[in-house]
Amino acid sequence: MRRRDFLHTSGLVMSGLAFGGLPGPAAAAATPGRGGTLIWGHSETTQNLDIHQTGTASTLRLLQNVHDTIVTVDRSFKVLPNVAESFDSSPDLLTYTFHLRPGVTFHTGAPVTSADVVYSFERVRDPRTGAVNFDVFREVASIEAPDAMTVIVRMKQPFAPFLARLAELGAGAVLPKDSGDVQGKMPVGCGPFKFVSREFGNKVELTAFDAYWQGRPYLDGVLSHEVTEETVRLTGLQTGQFHLINDIPMDRVAKVKQDPKLQVLSWFPLNWDFLNFNHDRKPFDDPRVRQALDMMVDKEALMQGALWGQGVVTGSPSFPTSASFDPAIKPRAQDFTAAAALLREAGFAPGQLQFTFKVTTNYPYHVQAAQIMQAWFEQGGVKATTQQLTWADWLSQCWVHRDFEVTMMNFFTLWEADFLYYTLWNSTGAFNYRNIRDSAIDDMTGKARRSADPAERAAIYKQVQQRIQDQTHDVILWFRNGSVGAQQNVGGLDRLVHPNGSNLMFRNVWLKA
């Protein structure tokens, strides 16, 4: 079937879905059963298993089941107690007190105490750790443990998103004291499943933690097979090799929904994607060049072609249910004449600008998107050479060593506006691999952190978004739909997806007899 015919007959994605919606599965058992190991076809390869150091959604998706955070969020992103039975903050936002929940134990059998929380927080705070979320503790003056079940965090100045940032694994996970040396290869936490083993790039085994404080999981274990090739992954589901897969191939979602042997869980959004420029590489330090390339891309056609329509074009990367989401920011329209004028102004005649476009095969739709954009760039008098990288190579070259000219990436779990805008666009942000240095954004993201007024913070983040677009620091492309396919004997899918839209929680999933 031709792609345009598929898009016409499938009704184009959005029927039945809403911003932030996590609909229930096609079928669910009324009474959960116990036992059995769920075989999961995981769409990505896990990397560093140290929860403080990892920045990949693939790894977080797995570690969500190994670790627990001191606080958590509900589907409205309200911060709730978790490992901490209760918490409070002073009116001036300079003191936070956490009262730990009795009876929480690590996978080692040791009880969770304030010493473990202090260790975990101090480890993220220590620059030698290389923690992705180190900036969460930037304004912390001291972390104290007056007794075995109480932790007090004192701030140097207000940091309004502190509690919300602790609800994510990278900042708020509680690890056993002095366990940092083993976390990268043998993660230990207090979550519902214990880590057993990993064959890198192949599989990861988890087993149920009998002493989990919220009750033993229904499953005996989860065996994750890392299958990045989407056709192989779907075939494994259809033949019964896997009980469940995430990321159904986007051109096959409608067909899988029609299969009576399977059930499908769909939600929106899973993540958002953007086109990146290395601001330390000429001529991409010139906003005219960046804007010219932006104006060569037809975002709606790109989304339809690369995602088979399984998404929505956006100019704002904020989580769609967030107060900081700005629907008024629209993607630039495709305009080759205006793009050519900008390139001439920047000193480039047709055919003079050439660059390498690096994309990872970890996301097949990035390869497809790059190929589509390459044709548009050529039409606009720009020669782009696409280079396909494995996930490990992309992380090494683009993320760590920042060795690229143009690339694209998607981000998951960045529902909290400070995590999103400070981490990605502040000059000191941990995810600022594009070398963006904009004093206006630095000032705005810093100001938002100090404001206790949610409305004021949302207004500031809308200004940040406008600045990103005006300077074309990046090109925001789309929100992508999420999907899970499962055998009919898998129950509990309605509770599988974390509120952040990315992480999967297997504690309430079960296998029917």
C-alpha positions in Angstrom: 0.0 0.0 0.0 1.3 3.4 -0.8 1.9 5.7 2.1 -0.6 8.3 1.1 -3.3 5.6 0.7 -2.4 4.3 4.2 -2.7 7.8 5.7 -6.1 8.2 4.0 -7.6 4.9 5.2 -6.1 5.0 8.7 -7.9 8.2 9.6 -4.6 10.1 10.5 -3.7 9.3 14.1 -5.6 11.6 16.3 -9.0 10.0 16.5 -9.7 9.1 20.2 -6.5 10.6 21.5 -6.1 13.8 23.5 -3.2 15.8 24.9 -1.7 13.9 27.7 -4.3 11.1 27.3 -3.5 7.6 28.3 -6.4 5.5 27.2 -7.0 2.0 28.5 -6.1 -1.2 26.5 -8.4 -3.0 24.1 -9.0 -5.7 26.7 -8.2 -6.1 30.4 -8.9 -8.8 32.9 -11.0 -7.9 36.0 -8.9 -9.9 38.4 -5.1 -9.7 38.3 -3.3 -13.0 38.2 0.1 -13.8 39.8 3.2 -15.4 38.3 5.0 -15.7 35.1 7.8 -13.7 33.4 6.7 -11.1 30.9 8.8 -11.1 27.7 9.2 -7.5 26.5 10.5 -6.5 23.0 12.2 -3.2 23.9 12.7 -0.8 21.0 16.0 0.6 22.2 19.3 -0.4 23.7 20.0 0.5 27.3 23.2 2.3 28.1 24.9 3.2 31.4 22.7 1.7 34.1 23.7 4.3 36.7 20.5 6.2 37.3 22.4 9.4 38.2 24.6 9.3 35.1 22.3 8.0 32.4 20.5 10.5 30.1 18.8 8.0 27.7 15.1 7.4 27.8 15.7 3.7 26.8 17.6 3.2 30.1 15.2 5.2 32.2 12.3 3.2 30.8 13.9 0.1 32.3 15.2 1.6 35.5 11.8 2.9 36.4 11.1 -0.6 37.7 14.3 -0.9 39.7 14.3 2.5 41.6 11.9 4.5 43.5 12.0 8.3 44.0 11.6 10.2 47.2 8.5 11.9 45.8 6.4 11.2 42.7 3.6 12.7 40.5 0.1 11.8 39.5 -1.3 12.2 36.0 -1.9 15.9 36.7 1.8 16.2 37.7 0.9 17.0 41.3 3.8 16.1 43.5 2.9 13.3 45.9 4.8 11.4 48.7 6.5 8.2 47.7 9.6 6.9 49.6 9.0 10.0 51.8 5.7 9.4 53.6 5.3 13.2 53.9 7.2 16.4 53.1 6.8 20.1 53.6 8.5 23.3 52.6 9.0 26.6 54.3 7.0 29.6 52.9 10.2 31.2 51.6 11.2 27.9 49.8 14.5 27.8 51.6 13.9 24.6 53.7 12.4 21.3 52.7 11.8 18.5 55.2 11.2 14.9 54.2 9.8 12.3 56.6 10.7 8.8 55.3 8.2 6.0 55.1 8.8 3.2 57.6 9.3 -0.3 56.2 10.9 0.6 52.8 13.8 -1.7 52.1 16.5 -1.9 49.4 16.9 -5.0 47.2 19.8 -5.9 49.6 17.3 -6.2 52.5 18.7 -3.1 54.2 16.2 -0.5 55.4 16.0 2.9 53.6 17.2 5.6 56.1 18.0 9.2 55.9 21.7 8.4 55.5 20.8 6.8 52.1 18.9 9.8 51.0 21.7 12.2 52.0 24.1 10.0 50.1 21.9 9.9 47.0 21.4 13.7 46.9 25.0 14.5 47.7 26.1 12.1 44.9 24.0 13.9 42.3 25.3 17.2 43.7 28.9 16.2 43.4 30.4 17.3 40.0 32.7 14.3 40.0 29.7 12.0 39.6 28.8 13.4 36.2 25.1 13.4 37.1 22.7 14.6 34.4 20.5 16.3 37.0 23.3 17.9 38.9 21.7 21.4 38.5 18.7 20.3 40.7 21.0 20.7 43.7 22.9 23.8 42.5 21.1 26.1 45.0 21.4 23.6 47.9 23.3 24.9 50.9 23.2 21.7 53.0 21.6 18.3 53.3 21.0 17.1 56.9 19.8 14.0 58.6 18.7 14.9 62.2 17.5 11.3 62.7 17.2 8.1 60.8 13.9 9.0 59.2 14.2 12.7 58.5 16.0 14.6 55.8 16.3 18.4 55.7 17.5 20.3 52.6 18.4 23.9 53.1 18.7 26.2 50.0 21.0 29.1 49.4 18.2 30.8 47.4 14.7 29.7 46.3 14.5 27.0 43.6 10.8 26.7 42.9 10.9 23.4 40.8 12.9 21.5 43.4 10.1 19.1 44.5 8.9 18.5 40.9 12.5 17.8 39.8 12.9 15.2 42.6 9.9 13.3 41.2 12.1 12.2 38.2 14.5 9.2 38.6 17.7 11.0 37.7 17.4 13.4 40.6 15.1 11.8 43.2 16.0 8.1 43.1 17.1 6.8 46.5 20.2 4.5 46.4 21.9 2.6 49.2 24.7 4.5 50.8 28.1 4.0 49.1 26.6 2.0 46.2 27.7 4.4 43.5 30.6 2.1 42.3 28.2 -0.7 41.4 25.2 1.2 40.0 26.5 1.4 36.4 26.6 -2.4 35.9 24.5 -3.8 38.8 21.9 -1.2 39.7 20.4 -1.5 43.2 17.4 0.4 44.4 14.2 0.0 46.4 11.8 -0.4 43.4 9.4 -3.2 42.6 11.9 -5.3 40.6 15.5 -6.4 41.3 18.1 -6.2 38.5 19.5 -9.7 37.7 21.7 -9.4 34.6 22.3 -7.7 31.3 23.8 -8.8 28.0 24.7 -5.4 26.5 22.7 -4.7 23.3 20.7 -8.0 23.8 18.7 -8.5 26.9 18.1 -7.4 30.5 16.5 -9.6 33.2 14.6 -8.3 36.2 12.9 -10.3 39.0 10.1 -9.4 41.4 11.2 -7.8 44.7 9.2 -9.8 47.3 9.6 -7.1 50.0 8.6 -4.1 47.9 6.9 -1.6 50.1 3.8 -1.2 47.9 3.4 -5.0 47.6 5.1 -7.6 45.5 4.5 -7.2 41.8 2.0 -9.6 40.1 4.7 -10.8 37.7 7.6 -13.0 38.8 9.9 -11.1 36.4 10.4 -9.1 33.3 12.8 -10.2 30.5 13.6 -7.3 28.1 14.9 -8.2 24.7 16.5 -5.2 23.0 15.2 -5.3 19.4 15.8 -2.0 17.6 14.7 -3.3 14.2 11.0 -2.5 14.2 9.9 -5.2 11.7 11.7 -7.9 13.7 10.1 -6.6 16.9 6.6 -6.6 15.5 7.1 -10.1 14.1 8.1 -11.3 17.5 4.9 -10.0 18.9 2.8 -11.5 16.2 4.4 -14.9 16.5 4.1 -15.0 20.3 7.9 -14.6 21.0 7.1 -11.4 23.0 4.2 -10.7 25.3 4.6 -7.0 24.7 6.5 -4.5 22.6 6.8 -0.7 22.8 6.9 1.4 19.6 4.7 -0.5 17.1 6.1 0.5 13.7 4.2 3.6 12.8 3.0 2.3 9.4 1.5 -0.8 11.0 -0.4 0.6 14.0 -3.8 0.5 12.3 -3.3 -3.1 11.1 -2.1 -4.3 14.5 -5.3 -2.7 16.1 -7.3 -5.0 13.7 -5.6 -8.2 14.9 -7.9 -10.0 17.2 -5.0 -11.8 18.9 -3.4 -8.5 20.0 -4.3 -5.4 21.9 -2.9 -1.9 21.5 -2.4 0.9 23.9 -1.9 4.3 22.3 -1.3 7.7 23.9 -0.2 11.2 23.2 2.4 12.4 23.4 5.3 10.0 23.8 8.0 12.6 23.0 8.9 15.6 20.9 11.6 15.9 18.2 13.7 18.8 16.9 16.4 19.6 14.4 19.7 20.7 15.9 22.6 22.9 14.8 26.0 22.9 16.4 26.4 26.6 17.4 30.2 26.2 17.7 30.5 25.2 14.0 30.4 27.8 11.3 28.2 28.8 9.7 25.7 27.4 12.2 26.6 30.1 14.6 24.8 32.5 12.2 21.0 32.6 12.9 20.4 33.5 9.3 21.8 30.2 8.2 19.8 28.3 10.8 16.6 30.1 9.8 17.2 29.5 6.2 17.4 25.7 6.8 14.3 25.9 9.0 12.4 27.6 6.1 13.3 24.8 3.7 11.4 22.2 5.8 7.6 21.6 5.4 6.9 20.4 9.0 3.5 18.9 8.3 4.7 17.0 5.2 7.8 15.8 7.2 5.6 14.5 10.0 3.3 12.7 7.6 6.2 11.2 5.7 8.5 10.2 8.6 5.8 9.4 11.2 3.1 8.2 8.9 1.0 10.8 10.5 1.5 9.4 14.0 2.0 12.8 15.6 1.2 16.5 15.6 3.3 19.4 14.4 4.2 21.9 17.1 6.2 25.0 17.6 6.3 24.6 21.4 8.2 21.7 23.1 6.3 22.1 26.4 4.2 19.1 27.5 0.8 19.9 25.9 -1.0 19.9 29.2 1.5 22.2 30.8 0.7 25.9 31.5 3.9 26.7 29.7 2.7 25.2 26.4 2.2 28.1 23.9 0.0 27.2 21.0 0.6 30.7 19.6 4.1 29.7 18.5 3.7 28.3 15.0 6.3 26.5 13.0 7.8 28.5 10.1 6.2 27.8 6.7 8.3 26.4 3.9 9.6 29.3 1.8 12.5 28.6 -0.5 12.6 32.2 -1.8 13.0 33.7 1.6 15.5 31.0 2.6 17.7 31.8 -0.4 17.6 35.5 0.4 18.8 34.7 4.0 21.6 32.5 2.7 22.8 35.2 0.2 22.7 37.7 3.1 24.9 35.3 5.1 27.3 35.0 2.2 26.2 31.7 0.5 25.3 31.5 -3.1 23.3 28.4 -4.3 25.4 25.3 -4.0 28.0 26.8 -1.7 26.7 25.6 1.7 27.5 21.9 2.4 27.2 20.0 5.7 27.0 16.5 7.2 23.6 15.5 8.8 24.2 12.9 11.5 21.2 10.8 12.5 20.9 7.6 14.6 19.4 4.3 13.3 18.1 3.9 16.9 15.2 5.9 15.6 14.3 4.8 12.1 12.0 7.7 11.6 15.0 10.0 12.1 16.7 8.4 9.1 13.5 8.8 7.1 13.1 12.4 8.2 16.8 13.2 7.3 16.3 11.7 3.8 13.2 13.9 3.2 14.9 17.0 4.5 18.0 16.3 2.4 15.9 16.5 -0.7 14.4 19.9 0.4 17.9 21.2 1.3 19.1 20.2 -2.2 16.0 22.0 -3.7 17.1 25.1 -1.7 20.7 25.0 -3.1 22.2 23.3 0.0 24.1 19.9 -0.1 23.5 17.8 2.9 25.2 14.4 3.3 23.4 12.1 5.6 25.5 9.9 8.0 23.7 7.1 9.8 25.1 6.3 13.3 24.3 3.5 15.8 22.8 4.7 19.1 26.1 4.3 20.9 28.0 6.2 18.2 25.5 9.0 18.1 25.7 9.4 21.9 29.5 9.4 21.7 29.9 11.7 18.8 26.9 14.1 19.1 26.0 14.0 22.8 29.4 13.6 24.5 32.0 15.0 22.1 29.6 17.4 20.3 31.2 16.4 17.0 28.5 17.3 14.5 27.2 20.1 12.3 23.5 19.2 12.0 21.6 16.4 13.7 18.2 15.7 15.2 17.0 14.1 18.4 13.9 13.5 20.4 13.3 14.0 24.1 11.1 12.1 26.6 10.0 12.7 30.2 10.7 16.5 30.1 7.3 17.4 31.4 8.6 19.8 34.0 9.3 23.1 32.4 12.6 23.8 34.3 13.9 20.4 33.4 13.0 21.2 29.8 14.1 24.7 29.2 17.0 25.1 31.7 18.5 21.7 30.9 18.3 22.1 27.1 18.8 25.8 26.4 20.6 27.3 29.4 24.3 27.7 28.5 25.2 25.5 31.6 22.4 22.9 31.0 23.3 19.3 31.0 21.5 18.6 27.7 22.9 21.6 25.9 25.0 19.5 23.5 24.3 22.1 20.7 26.6 24.7 22.5 23.9 27.3 22.7 24.9 30.5 24.6 22.2 33.0 24.8 22.4 35.4 27.8 18.7 36.3 27.4 17.7 32.6 27.8 20.1 32.2 30.7 18.5 35.2 32.5 15.0 34.0 31.9 15.5 30.4 32.9 17.3 31.6 36.0 14.5 34.0 36.9 11.9 31.3 36.5 13.7 29.1 39.0 13.4 31.8 41.6 9.7 32.5 41.2 7.2 30.7 43.4 4.3 31.9 41.2 3.3 29.2 38.7 1.7 31.8 36.4 4.8 33.9 36.3 7.0 30.9 35.6 4.7 29.8 32.7 4.8 33.3 31.2 8.6 33.3 31.4 8.9 29.9 29.7 6.7 31.2 26.9 9.1 34.1 26.4 11.9 31.5 26.3 10.1 29.6 23.6 9.7 32.7 21.5 13.4 33.4 21.9 14.3 29.9 20.7 12.1 30.4 17.6 13.2 34.0 16.9 16.9 32.9 17.0 16.2 29.5 15.4 18.4 28.0 18.1 16.7 24.7 17.2 13.8 23.8 15.0 10.9 22.2 16.9 9.2 19.6 14.7 6.5 17.5 16.3 5.0 15.5 19.2 5.0 11.8 18.5 2.3 9.3 19.6 3.2 6.4 21.8 2.1 2.8 21.3 2.4 -0.5 23.0 1.3 -3.8 21.4 0.5 -6.8 23.6 -0.9 -10.3 23.6 -4.4 -10.6 24.8 -3.2 -12.4 27.9 -1.4 -9.3 29.2 -3.4 -7.4 31.8 -2.9 -4.0 33.5 -1.9 -2.1 30.4 -4.0 0.9 31.6 -1.5 1.4 34.4 1.7 0.7 32.4 2.7 4.1 31.1 4.2 6.6 33.6 2.6 10.1 33.6 5.7 11.4 31.9 4.5 9.4 28.8 7.8 7.5 28.4 8.7 5.3 31.3 6.9 1.9 31.6 5.9 0.6 35.0 5.4 -3.2 35.2 4.4 -3.4 38.9 0.7 -3.6 38.1 1.0 -5.6 34.9 0.1 -9.3 34.9 -0.2 -12.4 32.7 -3.6 -14.1 32.5 -3.6 -17.9 33.0 
